[in-house]
Amino acid sequence: MTQKRREFSPECRGEAVTMVIVESRPIAEVAREIQVNEGTLDTWVSRY
């Protein structure tokens, strides 16, 4: 059984990065809130 990969729009990614950078929230906390892997969110933040 295969799972379909979720895709996140650039706007969604931007909002998540903003929560981490501007609001100074931990990556782990934001990742749990938006239900995405911490490593994925860390990549988005690094690319920003």
TAZI-V512086 format. One record per residue. RES is the residue in one letter. OMEGA is omega as a letter, one per 20 degrees, with the letter a starting at -180 (* if undefined). Layout:
BEGIN
res: {RES RES}
omega: {OMEGA OMEGA}
END
This chain:
BEGIN
res: {M T Q K R R E F S P E C R G E A V T M V I V E S R P I A E V A R E I Q V N E G T L D T W V S R Y}
omega: {a r r r r r a a r r r r r r r r r r a a a a r r r r a a a a r a a r r a a r r r r r r a a r r *}
END
